[in-house]
């Protein structure tokens, strides 16, 4: 089947979705839980910034378990005889190493070696030549179809055909076992397994965006509310809580995870090429496999590896308790070094932390810098030059994230 034969929603439906926001399959349950009555938009769907208190939702993700609606995430199904060679041409990592029942993090670049987006590749069971799902934050169908020229592959936008929930936190595995998913504790990190749920297939992957023990659940929209109800019934004695996007953002910063449009500008959206980033400049060199003969951006990335990068993404431990939103970073002798991209006061690390893009050669672990922070108290703005240090490790990386089987918290 030719890649040019688009198999997602018809063009009229696609145009309709451009101008409307739709409720998630979980909307009825979200509406009941949303005490603040505030909604935001994520792609085609209504999303919840915070259900009742972002800080308390954050603590649920760290101390019990929290449920986040993943349905708006863009999901692409890639199948056909050339599915594997196509994906290996598309992304920088070697997809051949991703066996059925496994999930892998990946980035894809333009020919200049600049990151278009990042996401996860699910190697699903079945399918002649390969059956994959590629999840991303941004819509990628046009780029994926452009890159499919010459490959015998089918690419389908299945975003509206798959409902998803992230169940994250130390009690997440215990909740799934309580729900009756026998053997779920045997799933290893980045593993994937299907279960029967009320007569339909429930996909469970040990993945997430919080840097903790957690799972992502994938099901037909017709069974979405039943899944929500079953989860909250199973987790009622283990602190299960609905999680909004504000708390999720706090969790991902502690884990050192980047966000498109915040920590890097997708290459297709950039007006100035100096504002884009390569995988090396995002700390993702481990995702670039030069043993593959060809992939988008390979030549440019080889040249960058030899010549050196322009920028470096780093983690900063900042002195004091002021959050460094959109701040400049300076050397100790007050010369410009870079900018903060994500920041927060970390309740777990008990510190002001941040992700920052620094001009090379700055950013080696242990380097001491200054962050210019402006903060407002009682209508008065103040400025502080807060000392900070580049740290190598993420701020949240508990052993339970990798433990198999996980303990029953």
C-alpha positions as a Python dict, from the first residue, in 0.01 Angstrom:
ca = {
    (1, 'X'): (0, 0, 0),
    (2, 'X'): (139, 336, -96),
    (3, 'X'): (218, 588, 175),
    (4, 'X'): (39, 849, -31),
    (5, 'X'): (-293, 678, 40),
    (6, 'X'): (-386, 864, 358),
    (7, 'X'): (-593, 639, 584),
    (8, 'X'): (-676, 868, 875),
    (9, 'X'): (-999, 1068, 914),
    (10, 'X'): (-1121, 1204, 580),
    (11, 'X'): (-1005, 1549, 474),
    (12, 'X'): (-1336, 1713, 559),
    (13, 'X'): (-1319, 1567, 910),
    (14, 'X'): (-959, 1680, 946),
    (15, 'X'): (-1054, 2037, 850),
    (16, 'X'): (-1339, 2021, 1101),
    (17, 'X'): (-1099, 1926, 1378),
    (18, 'X'): (-875, 2224, 1301),
    (19, 'X'): (-1143, 2465, 1420),
    (20, 'X'): (-1305, 2276, 1707),
    (21, 'X'): (-1207, 2144, 2045),
    (22, 'X'): (-1355, 1812, 2145),
    (23, 'X'): (-1402, 1637, 2477),
    (24, 'X'): (-1179, 1342, 2551),
    (25, 'X'): (-1340, 997, 2586),
    (26, 'X'): (-1268, 1049, 2958),
    (27, 'X'): (-1434, 1392, 2965),
    (28, 'X'): (-1736, 1295, 3175),
    (29, 'X'): (-1505, 1167, 3449),
    (30, 'X'): (-1268, 1461, 3412),
    (31, 'X'): (-1553, 1707, 3438),
    (32, 'X'): (-1664, 1550, 3765),
    (33, 'X'): (-1310, 1561, 3906),
    (34, 'X'): (-1230, 1912, 3779),
    (35, 'X'): (-1312, 2120, 4086),
    (36, 'X'): (-1146, 2432, 3945),
    (37, 'X'): (-1362, 2424, 3629),
    (38, 'X'): (-1069, 2544, 3418),
    (39, 'X'): (-991, 2384, 3082),
    (40, 'X'): (-712, 2419, 2829),
    (41, 'X'): (-654, 2288, 2478),
    (42, 'X'): (-414, 2013, 2377),
    (43, 'X'): (-430, 1941, 2004),
    (44, 'X'): (-795, 1865, 1925),
    (45, 'X'): (-905, 1802, 2281),
    (46, 'X'): (-1004, 1972, 2602),
    (47, 'X'): (-740, 1914, 2869),
    (48, 'X'): (-718, 1994, 3239),
    (49, 'X'): (-439, 2221, 3375),
    (50, 'X'): (-524, 2130, 3737),
    (51, 'X'): (-817, 1942, 3888),
    (52, 'X'): (-804, 2090, 4238),
    (53, 'X'): (-449, 2187, 4331),
    (54, 'X'): (-142, 2136, 4113),
    (55, 'X'): (91, 2097, 4414),
    (56, 'X'): (-121, 1824, 4572),
    (57, 'X'): (-155, 1649, 4237),
    (58, 'X'): (223, 1660, 4206),
    (59, 'X'): (262, 1495, 4548),
    (60, 'X'): (21, 1220, 4442),
    (61, 'X'): (253, 1146, 4151),
    (62, 'X'): (548, 1117, 4386),
    (63, 'X'): (389, 949, 4691),
    (64, 'X'): (94, 743, 4565),
    (65, 'X'): (-29, 744, 4205),
    (66, 'X'): (-182, 992, 3964),
    (67, 'X'): (-384, 957, 3642),
    (68, 'X'): (-323, 1181, 3339),
    (69, 'X'): (-527, 1179, 3016),
    (70, 'X'): (-294, 1098, 2726),
    (71, 'X'): (-563, 1080, 2458),
    (72, 'X'): (-464, 1412, 2290),
    (73, 'X'): (-112, 1283, 2224),
    (74, 'X'): (-70, 1245, 1848),
    (75, 'X'): (-55, 877, 1756),
    (76, 'X'): (57, 736, 1420),
    (77, 'X'): (32, 369, 1313),
    (78, 'X'): (312, 260, 1078),
    (79, 'X'): (273, -78, 908),
    (80, 'X'): (369, -257, 589),
    (81, 'X'): (662, -450, 439),
    (82, 'X'): (894, -147, 466),
    (83, 'X'): (783, -29, 810),
    (84, 'X'): (1121, -103, 970),
    (85, 'X'): (1347, 44, 699),
    (86, 'X'): (1116, 346, 680),
    (87, 'X'): (1143, 415, 1054),
    (88, 'X'): (1517, 361, 1045),
    (89, 'X'): (1536, 626, 771),
    (90, 'X'): (1310, 858, 971),
    (91, 'X'): (1466, 855, 1320),
    (92, 'X'): (1824, 867, 1447),
    (93, 'X'): (1821, 551, 1659),
    (94, 'X'): (1835, 192, 1529),
    (95, 'X'): (1474, 74, 1534),
    (96, 'X'): (1586, -279, 1441),
    (97, 'X'): (1696, -319, 1802),
    (98, 'X'): (1341, -247, 1919),
    (99, 'X'): (1187, -594, 1947),
    (100, 'X'): (810, -666, 1951),
    (101, 'X'): (663, -579, 2288),
    (102, 'X'): (914, -299, 2349),
    (103, 'X'): (896, 81, 2346),
    (104, 'X'): (1177, 319, 2255),
    (105, 'X'): (1235, 692, 2289),
    (106, 'X'): (1335, 856, 1961),
    (107, 'X'): (1395, 1186, 1785),
    (108, 'X'): (1367, 1271, 1417),
    (109, 'X'): (1556, 1544, 1235),
    (110, 'X'): (1554, 1738, 912),
    (111, 'X'): (1842, 1706, 668),
    (112, 'X'): (2028, 1974, 862),
    (113, 'X'): (2036, 1747, 1168),
    (114, 'X'): (1795, 1970, 1361),
    (115, 'X'): (1528, 1807, 1578),
    (116, 'X'): (1174, 1821, 1442),
    (117, 'X'): (1021, 1641, 1739),
    (118, 'X'): (1073, 1364, 1990),
    (119, 'X'): (843, 1081, 2090),
    (120, 'X'): (806, 712, 2157),
    (121, 'X'): (797, 419, 1916),
    (122, 'X'): (588, 118, 2021),
    (123, 'X'): (671, -211, 1847),
    (124, 'X'): (327, -374, 1854),
    (125, 'X'): (260, -745, 1789),
    (126, 'X'): (151, -861, 1443),
    (127, 'X'): (174, -700, 1102),
    (128, 'X'): (365, -812, 794),
    (129, 'X'): (700, -639, 802),
    (130, 'X'): (628, -461, 1129),
    (131, 'X'): (354, -295, 1329),
    (132, 'X'): (454, 26, 1504),
    (133, 'X'): (289, 319, 1680),
    (134, 'X'): (476, 650, 1691),
    (135, 'X'): (357, 896, 1956),
    (136, 'X'): (450, 1264, 1948),
    (137, 'X'): (335, 1592, 2096),
    (138, 'X'): (304, 1770, 1761),
    (139, 'X'): (123, 1662, 1445),
    (140, 'X'): (376, 1490, 1220),
    (141, 'X'): (167, 1327, 948),
    (142, 'X'): (280, 1561, 669),
    (143, 'X'): (648, 1506, 752),
    (144, 'X'): (604, 1132, 797),
    (145, 'X'): (434, 1103, 457),
    (146, 'X'): (700, 1316, 291),
    (147, 'X'): (971, 1088, 427),
    (148, 'X'): (781, 777, 311),
    (149, 'X'): (847, 837, -58),
    (150, 'X'): (978, 512, -208),
    (151, 'X'): (878, 292, 87),
    (152, 'X'): (599, 33, 81),
    (153, 'X'): (445, 152, 407),
    (154, 'X'): (110, 265, 542),
    (155, 'X'): (95, 561, 782),
    (156, 'X'): (-232, 622, 967),
    (157, 'X'): (-319, 899, 1211),
    (158, 'X'): (-501, 700, 1481),
    (159, 'X'): (-511, 971, 1746),
    (160, 'X'): (-892, 966, 1772),
    (161, 'X'): (-912, 585, 1765),
    (162, 'X'): (-697, 525, 2076),
    (163, 'X'): (-772, 656, 2425),
    (164, 'X'): (-482, 675, 2667),
    (165, 'X'): (-416, 722, 3038),
    (166, 'X'): (-86, 759, 3222),
    (167, 'X'): (-86, 598, 3568),
    (168, 'X'): (226, 722, 3746),
    (169, 'X'): (369, 687, 4094),
    (170, 'X'): (489, 429, 4348),
    (171, 'X'): (150, 261, 4397),
    (172, 'X'): (73, 235, 4024),
    (173, 'X'): (169, -130, 3984),
    (174, 'X'): (-24, -231, 4297),
    (175, 'X'): (-332, -56, 4158),
    (176, 'X'): (-308, -242, 3827),
    (177, 'X'): (-273, -574, 4009),
    (178, 'X'): (-574, -486, 4224),
    (179, 'X'): (-762, -419, 3899),
    (180, 'X'): (-698, -779, 3795),
    (181, 'X'): (-415, -744, 3543),
    (182, 'X'): (-233, -1065, 3631),
    (183, 'X'): (137, -1052, 3547),
    (184, 'X'): (154, -675, 3505),
    (185, 'X'): (433, -668, 3763),
    (186, 'X'): (651, -867, 3520),
    (187, 'X'): (659, -588, 3262),
    (188, 'X'): (1009, -442, 3254),
    (189, 'X'): (1083, -72, 3190),
    (190, 'X'): (986, 15, 2832),
    (191, 'X'): (801, -315, 2802),
    (192, 'X'): (454, -356, 2653),
    (193, 'X'): (186, -620, 2709),
    (194, 'X'): (-179, -663, 2610),
    (195, 'X'): (-451, -763, 2856),
    (196, 'X'): (-819, -842, 2819),
    (197, 'X'): (-1040, -575, 2971),
    (198, 'X'): (-1414, -625, 2957),
    (199, 'X'): (-1395, -794, 2618),
    (200, 'X'): (-1150, -554, 2452),
    (201, 'X'): (-771, -522, 2435),
    (202, 'X'): (-598, -304, 2692),
    (203, 'X'): (-238, -222, 2607),
    (204, 'X'): (-14, -151, 2906),
    (205, 'X'): (336, -9, 2863),
    (206, 'X'): (580, 60, 3144),
    (207, 'X'): (647, 412, 3024),
    (208, 'X'): (579, 765, 3142),
    (209, 'X'): (684, 1128, 3164),
    (210, 'X'): (747, 1155, 3539),
    (211, 'X'): (1077, 974, 3595),
    (212, 'X'): (911, 737, 3842),
    (213, 'X'): (747, 397, 3842),
    (214, 'X'): (456, 427, 3606),
    (215, 'X'): (251, 289, 3320),
    (216, 'X'): (60, 409, 3016),
    (217, 'X'): (-269, 242, 2926),
    (218, 'X'): (-413, 230, 2574),
    (219, 'X'): (-771, 130, 2493),
    (220, 'X'): (-1058, 184, 2250),
    (221, 'X'): (-1252, 506, 2326),
    (222, 'X'): (-1570, 302, 2376),
    (223, 'X'): (-1417, 152, 2693),
    (224, 'X'): (-1250, 469, 2821),
    (225, 'X'): (-1493, 551, 3101),
    (226, 'X'): (-1499, 188, 3217),
    (227, 'X'): (-1119, 192, 3239),
    (228, 'X'): (-1121, 517, 3439),
    (229, 'X'): (-1380, 375, 3679),
    (230, 'X'): (-1190, 48, 3723),
    (231, 'X'): (-864, 232, 3795),
    (232, 'X'): (-1013, 462, 4055),
    (233, 'X'): (-1199, 177, 4222),
    (234, 'X'): (-879, -31, 4240),
    (235, 'X'): (-677, 266, 4367),
    (236, 'X'): (-918, 410, 4621),
    (237, 'X'): (-707, 284, 4913),
    (238, 'X'): (-375, 376, 4747),
    (239, 'X'): (-420, 749, 4703),
    (240, 'X'): (-513, 755, 4335),
    (241, 'X'): (-565, 1111, 4207),
    (242, 'X'): (-644, 1280, 3876),
    (243, 'X'): (-340, 1468, 3744),
    (244, 'X'): (-342, 1790, 3544),
    (245, 'X'): (-82, 1924, 3301),
    (246, 'X'): (64, 2173, 3551),
    (247, 'X'): (161, 1899, 3796),
    (248, 'X'): (287, 1679, 3513),
    (249, 'X'): (518, 1961, 3405),
    (250, 'X'): (665, 1974, 3755),
    (251, 'X'): (723, 1599, 3753),
    (252, 'X'): (895, 1598, 3414),
    (253, 'X'): (1132, 1884, 3503),
    (254, 'X'): (1254, 1694, 3809),
    (255, 'X'): (1313, 1394, 3583),
    (256, 'X'): (1508, 1604, 3334),
    (257, 'X'): (1267, 1540, 3045),
    (258, 'X'): (1250, 1798, 2768),
    (259, 'X'): (934, 1949, 2618),
    (260, 'X'): (892, 2059, 2256),
    (261, 'X'): (824, 2430, 2227),
    (262, 'X'): (975, 2491, 2570),
    (263, 'X'): (1320, 2332, 2587),
    (264, 'X'): (1366, 2325, 2211),
    (265, 'X'): (1190, 2475, 1910),
    (266, 'X'): (1076, 2214, 1654),
    (267, 'X'): (1282, 2270, 1340),
    (268, 'X'): (978, 2302, 1114),
    (269, 'X'): (845, 2592, 1321),
    (270, 'X'): (1166, 2793, 1341),
    (271, 'X'): (1210, 3111, 1136),
    (272, 'X'): (1579, 3142, 1227),
    (273, 'X'): (1797, 2830, 1194),
    (274, 'X'): (2007, 2942, 1492),
    (275, 'X'): (1701, 2883, 1713),
    (276, 'X'): (1679, 2511, 1643),
    (277, 'X'): (1867, 2233, 1821),
    (278, 'X'): (2036, 1909, 1724),
    (279, 'X'): (2014, 1588, 1931),
    (280, 'X'): (2367, 1659, 2058),
    (281, 'X'): (2259, 2003, 2177),
    (282, 'X'): (1971, 1847, 2372),
    (283, 'X'): (2185, 1586, 2547),
    (284, 'X'): (2042, 1310, 2326),
    (285, 'X'): (2360, 1190, 2160),
    (286, 'X'): (2281, 840, 2290),
    (287, 'X'): (1989, 834, 2046),
    (288, 'X'): (2212, 887, 1740),
    (289, 'X'): (2336, 562, 1588),
    (290, 'X'): (2595, 621, 1316),
    (291, 'X'): (2620, 247, 1258),
    (292, 'X'): (2304, 281, 1051),
    (293, 'X'): (2393, 352, 686),
    (294, 'X'): (2146, 636, 633),
    (295, 'X'): (1891, 845, 822),
    (296, 'X'): (1760, 1199, 803),
    (297, 'X'): (2031, 1441, 915),
    (298, 'X'): (2312, 1184, 931),
    (299, 'X'): (2563, 1385, 725),
    (300, 'X'): (2499, 1706, 921),
    (301, 'X'): (2524, 1526, 1255),
    (302, 'X'): (2853, 1363, 1155),
    (303, 'X'): (2989, 1708, 1070),
    (304, 'X'): (2865, 1846, 1402),
    (305, 'X'): (3026, 1559, 1592),
    (306, 'X'): (3358, 1642, 1429),
    (307, 'X'): (3333, 2021, 1454),
    (308, 'X'): (3145, 2053, 1783),
    (309, 'X'): (2803, 2179, 1884),
    (310, 'X'): (2676, 2535, 1934),
    (311, 'X'): (2480, 2472, 2254),
    (312, 'X'): (2446, 2236, 2546),
    (313, 'X'): (2132, 2154, 2746),
    (314, 'X'): (2214, 2128, 3118),
    (315, 'X'): (2054, 2080, 3458),
    (316, 'X'): (2111, 2355, 3714),
    (317, 'X'): (2095, 2348, 4093),
    (318, 'X'): (2026, 2710, 4189),
    (319, 'X'): (2097, 2861, 4531),
    (320, 'X'): (1803, 3007, 4723),
    (321, 'X'): (1432, 2950, 4686),
    (322, 'X'): (1348, 3181, 4393),
    (323, 'X'): (1228, 3017, 4072),
    (324, 'X'): (1431, 3118, 3765),
    (325, 'X'): (1154, 3158, 3507),
    (326, 'X'): (1291, 3261, 3164),
    (327, 'X'): (1612, 3386, 3321),
    (328, 'X'): (1950, 3464, 3171),
    (329, 'X'): (2252, 3261, 3282),
    (330, 'X'): (2589, 3430, 3322),
    (331, 'X'): (2945, 3327, 3395),
    (332, 'X'): (3089, 3423, 3731),
    (333, 'X'): (3245, 3729, 3568),
    (334, 'X'): (2898, 3839, 3445),
    (335, 'X'): (2929, 3737, 3079),
    (336, 'X'): (2623, 3593, 2902),
    (337, 'X'): (2624, 3211, 2899),
    (338, 'X'): (2269, 3103, 2811),
    (339, 'X'): (1902, 3098, 2908),
    (340, 'X'): (1672, 2899, 3135),
    (341, 'X'): (1416, 2692, 2943),
    (342, 'X'): (1231, 2513, 3228),
    (343, 'X'): (1240, 2588, 3600),
    (344, 'X'): (1063, 2514, 3928),
    (345, 'X'): (1096, 2491, 4302),
    (346, 'X'): (1137, 2116, 4351),
    (347, 'X'): (950, 1989, 4658),
    (348, 'X'): (1139, 1659, 4633),
    (349, 'X'): (1489, 1802, 4589),
    (350, 'X'): (1409, 2098, 4820),
    (351, 'X'): (1584, 2325, 4572),
    (352, 'X'): (1531, 2567, 4289),
    (353, 'X'): (1613, 2366, 3978),
    (354, 'X'): (1615, 2433, 3605),
    (355, 'X'): (1695, 2312, 3258),
    (356, 'X'): (1899, 2560, 3057),
    (357, 'X'): (2051, 2601, 2713),
    (358, 'X'): (2409, 2727, 2739),
    (359, 'X'): (2645, 2845, 2470),
    (360, 'X'): (2938, 2612, 2424),
    (361, 'X'): (3184, 2555, 2579),
    (362, 'X'): (2985, 2627, 2896),
    (363, 'X'): (2792, 2359, 3079),
    (364, 'X'): (3043, 2101, 3192),
    (365, 'X'): (2927, 1922, 3510),
    (366, 'X'): (3038, 2115, 3816),
    (367, 'X'): (3070, 2452, 3643),
    (368, 'X'): (2956, 2737, 3864),
    (369, 'X'): (2744, 3010, 3707),
    (370, 'X'): (2501, 3289, 3796),
    (371, 'X'): (2129, 3312, 3721),
    (372, 'X'): (1961, 3652, 3698),
    (373, 'X'): (1622, 3616, 3870),
    (374, 'X'): (1351, 3879, 3891),
    (375, 'X'): (1074, 3812, 4140),
    (376, 'X'): (776, 4004, 4269),
    (377, 'X'): (668, 4039, 4631),
    (378, 'X'): (386, 4271, 4741),
    (379, 'X'): (387, 4459, 4409),
    (380, 'X'): (762, 4520, 4426),
    (381, 'X'): (1007, 4367, 4182),
    (382, 'X'): (1347, 4255, 4307),
    (383, 'X'): (1653, 4120, 4130),
    (384, 'X'): (1899, 3860, 4252),
    (385, 'X'): (2206, 3707, 4091),
    (386, 'X'): (2175, 3355, 4228),
    (387, 'X'): (2478, 3124, 4221),
    (388, 'X'): (2413, 2789, 4054),
    (389, 'X'): (2599, 2476, 3957),
    (390, 'X'): (2569, 2245, 3657),
    (391, 'X'): (2477, 1897, 3778),
    (392, 'X'): (2515, 1571, 3590),
    (393, 'X'): (2230, 1364, 3733),
    (394, 'X'): (1857, 1432, 3719),
    (395, 'X'): (1684, 1553, 4034),
    (396, 'X'): (1449, 1255, 4065),
    (397, 'X'): (1555, 900, 3981),
    (398, 'X'): (1426, 651, 4241),
    (399, 'X'): (1537, 284, 4225),
    (400, 'X'): (1173, 172, 4204),
    (401, 'X'): (1157, 315, 3852),
    (402, 'X'): (1360, 18, 3725),
    (403, 'X'): (1276, -247, 3987),
    (404, 'X'): (1106, -557, 3843),
    (405, 'X'): (877, -667, 3991),
    (406, 'X'): (799, -336, 4165),
    (407, 'X'): (735, -341, 4539),
    (408, 'X'): (375, -318, 4664),
    (409, 'X'): (373, 33, 4806),
}
